[in-house]
Amino acid sequence: DSRVLVIDKPAGLAVHGGSSVSLGCIEALRILRPTAKDLELAHRLDRGTSGVLLLAKRRSTLRTLHGLLREGLVDKRYLTLVQGGWPDATRKIDAPLVTRRVGGEARVKVDAEGKEAQSSFRVLEHYGKTATLLEVSIATGRTHQIRVHAAHVGHPVAGDDRYGDRDFNAYLETFGLKRMFLHAHSLSFTWPETGEPFSASAP
């Protein structure tokens, strides 16, 4: 619409250029839409994560969206496949995270001195004791939050080559499953100026 652009980002596409990527999603969109001078990412998704990505078309909109995100007023839900049989129907993980740079890459771990991070996991389907499909909602948006929290409790995200299980990932590849199984499923909030609800989802 006149305020935002929503895309269904494919896995493997970086949201912005960096040390190992010259062209990301935001740079490509600016090339495709040269008149959209103020187009900016409202939030980020990991390169391996697919799904709903929200961009602001105006600076005033970007400020509003950043305010909503900062206040925890954006409901972000993800789908993920994790290793093993997740034991609880629902589980909230409240574990602070610290980020360190190792060779230019972000490495995140649970640390009492880290920043507050909260994730809520809900079981959607069990695949025996091999894997579990979960819906995840996050109250904070730390780097690699879902991936690190899942690995922290012994159920790493399938296909995660940084925090996952190498043997499990190799097993999945025998079925042709080679991506990280994390998908930004939906995003919703209420515009503060008008009270109008906004919702976007990617199957």
N, C-alpha and C positions, 0 to 999 in steps of 0.2 A: 504494500500500500504506500501511501505518501511518506510514512515514517520509517518503515522497516522493510528489509529484504530477508526472507527466510530461505535457506537452501538445505537440501538433504545431502550432506557431505559424504562422499564415498570414503571408505577406509583406504589408507595409504596416501591421502592428499594432505599436505601440511596446511594449516590455516594461514600461515604467513612465512615468508622467506626467512632464512637464518643461515647459520654457519655451513650447514650441509645441503641446504635447499635454496636455490636462487629465486624461485618463483612459487609462491603459495597461493591459497585461495583468494585472499584479499587483493594481492597484486594482479591476479588474473581477472578478477571482477572489475578492477579499476581500468584495465586495458579494454575489457569488453563494454564498459559503460563510461566512456570518457567524460560525459556530462555530469556524472555523479561525483562531484569534487569532494564531498564530505563523507563518503562511504567509509565506515569504520566497523571493525569487529566489536560486538557488544560483549562477547566472552570468547573463550577458546575451547577447542577440543584437541585431544592428542592426535597425532598423525594417524595412528592405527585405529582410532575410534570413528565410527560412522554416525550419521544421523543429523538431527536438527541443529543448525548453526544460525544464529541471529545476528544480523548486521543492521546498524543504524544508518539512515540516509541523511540525517541532520545532526549537527553538534548538540542541539538542545535535546534531541531524542537520546543521544548517547549519554548525556549527563543524567537524564531520567532513568535510563536502563541501568547505568552503573550504580545509581542510588538504590534502586530496587534490589539489585544483586547484593550490594553491601549490607542492606537491611534484612536480607534473607527472605525477601518477598516474591522471589521467583521460584516456582515449583518445577524443579528439573528432575526428570525420571529417565533412568537408563535400563536397558536390558543387558544381561551378561550371562554367559555360560561359564561355570566354574568347575574346577576339578573336584571329584568326590561327592559324597552324599551330604549336602548341607543339613545339619541336624535339626535346626529350628524352623518353625513356620515363618517367624519374623525375628530379626535380630538387629539391634542398634549397636553400632561400633563407635565409641567415642575415644579416639586415640590420636594424640597430637602428632604432627608430622614435621620433619625437618628436611630441607632440600639442600643437597650439596652438589657442586659441579665436579664431575670426573671426566676429564678429557673432552670438555665442552658439552657433555651430556648431563641431564638432571638425574640424580640418584636420590630417591626419597625413602625415608625410613621412619618408623614409629620411634619417637623420642620424647621423653617427659619435658624436655626443654623446647620442643617444637611448637608450632602454631596449632590452635584448636582445629579439630577436624571431626565431623560427624557424618556417618553414613547409616542409612536404614535399609536392610536387605529383607526381601519378602520372597518366599519360595513360590514359583509358578508351576514348575514341573521337575520331578526327579527322573533321571535316566539310570535306574538301578543305583549302584554305588559308584558308577563311573563318573557321572557329571550331574549338575543341577542348574536349571534355568531360573534366574532370579530377576526381580525388578528391584532397582536401587533408587532411592531418593537421597539427595545430599543437601545438608543444611549449610555446608561450607563448600568452597570450590578450590581446594588445594590441588597443586600439581600432582597428577597420578593418584589422586585420593582413593578412588574405588579399587584400583589395581593393588595398591599397597595394603589397604584395609583387608581385602579379600585374602591376599597372601599371608598377612599377619595372623589370620585365624586358621591357616592351613588349607585354604581352598582357593588357590590362585586362579586368575582369569585364564581361560583356555586360549592358547595361542600367544600368550604374552611372553615375548622373548627377553624381557628385562627382569620381571619379578615372578615369572611362571616356572613350571616344572618342565625341564627339557625332554624327559622321557614321555610325559603325557602329551606334550606338543608334537613329538615325533609320531606317537600313536595316532593322533588326529590326522596328521599329514598322510597316513596310509589310506585315509578315506577322501583325500583331496581337500581337506580343510586346512587352509594355510594362513588365514587371517586371525587377528586378535578379536575375540568374541565380546566386544563391548560396543553398544549402540545407544546413542542419545535418542531415546524414544519420544519424549514429549517435553514441552516447555510451556508454562502458562503463568500469567500474572494479571493484575488489574492496573490499567493506566490511571495514575493518581489524579490527573487533572479532570478526567471525565467519569471515572468509575466504570469505564468500559472494560469487559473482560477480554483478554487476548489468549489464544491457545494455538499451538502448532504441534503436529505430531508426524512422525515418519515411521511407517510400518516396518 
